[in-house]
Amino acid sequence: MGIFLGYCYSLLPGHYPQKNKKACESVGGEWTNSQNICLLANKKAGEICTDGAQCESGICFPPDLSENQKVMIAKELIKNIIGTCYPNNFPTGCVKQVIMGTISKESMCLNN
């Protein structure tokens, strides 16, 4: 799952600078010859992230929210969030996530 999300993330224009195998491997990515793309989902559990596509598990877990953020998230997205890579490749239920540096009430499992 993490590799697939890494692939999707790599398709975004600002996150796809590795156009060949040498450039890809120089930043720790995995080059796929079959599709000629660089997979960058290589961060291990506990490493900092801003999106699950950066993590082997495919999930970037957010930090605890401040009291102000808890009030804000009911009304709007919160940007510039740095999380840590989740340790489990097969989570069950709703898992809180940072997506492209942003959290929402949905990504924080608060959409009831």
Secondary structure in CASP SS format (residue, H / E / C, confidence):
PFRMAT SS
TARGET T0000
AUTHOR 0000-0000-0000
METHOD secondary structure of the structure
MODEL  1
M C 1.00
G H 1.00
I H 1.00
F H 1.00
L H 1.00
G H 1.00
Y H 1.00
C H 1.00
Y H 1.00
S H 1.00
L C 1.00
L C 1.00
P H 1.00
G H 1.00
H H 1.00
Y C 1.00
P C 1.00
Q C 1.00
K C 1.00
N C 1.00
K H 1.00
K H 1.00
A H 1.00
C H 1.00
E H 1.00
S H 1.00
V C 1.00
G C 1.00
G C 1.00
E E 1.00
W E 1.00
T E 1.00
N C 1.00
S C 1.00
Q C 1.00
N C 1.00
I E 1.00
C E 1.00
L E 1.00
L C 1.00
A C 1.00
N C 1.00
K E 1.00
K C 1.00
A C 1.00
G C 1.00
E C 1.00
I E 1.00
C E 1.00
T C 1.00
D C 1.00
G H 1.00
A H 1.00
Q H 1.00
C E 1.00
E C 1.00
S C 1.00
G C 1.00
I C 1.00
C E 1.00
F E 1.00
P C 1.00
P C 1.00
D C 1.00
L C 1.00
S C 1.00
E H 1.00
N H 1.00
Q H 1.00
K H 1.00
V H 1.00
M H 1.00
I C 1.00
A C 1.00
K C 1.00
E C 1.00
L C 1.00
I E 1.00
K C 1.00
N C 1.00
I C 1.00
I C 1.00
G E 1.00
T E 1.00
C E 1.00
Y C 1.00
P C 1.00
N C 1.00
N C 1.00
F C 1.00
P C 1.00
T C 1.00
G C 1.00
C C 1.00
V C 1.00
K C 1.00
Q C 1.00
V C 1.00
I E 1.00
M C 1.00
G C 1.00
T E 1.00
I E 1.00
S C 1.00
K C 1.00
E C 1.00
S C 1.00
M C 1.00
C C 1.00
L C 1.00
N C 1.00
N C 1.00
END
